[in-house]
């Protein structure tokens, strides 16, 4: 690091990037990719099986009477995360199809 660059403490970088939600729109591939059918198909191919396969073991554990509550909770949270990603990306694609003239505000030149 040169002397002319100002040092920014890690806590301030975390404050700027993570806690203010500036990290995901700037650096996430899903947030910066233009909404297209190819991106939507890729998202569904990755996250739909993850959502479904993470939901099957907790259901089987509950039905069999096993006491793996921690694993069931983690897998249900994974299911919820994958479902939210699928919903958000599908909604983003539908909005882009309905309004093709407007550009996504997250994407720059």
Number of C-alpha atoms within 10 A of each C-alpha: 6 6 6 6 7 8 9 8 9 9 9 11 12 14 13 13 16 12 11 10 12 13 14 14 15 14 11 10 10 15 16 16 12 17 21 13 13 10 16 19 11 11 17 20 11 13 18 17 13 17 23 14 14 20 18 14 15 21 13 12 15 13 9 9 9 10 10 11 12 10 13 20 12 13 20 19 15 18 22 15 15 22 18 14 18 19 13 12 19 19 14 17 18 16 14 17 13 9 10 10 8 9 12 16 8 11 12 8 2
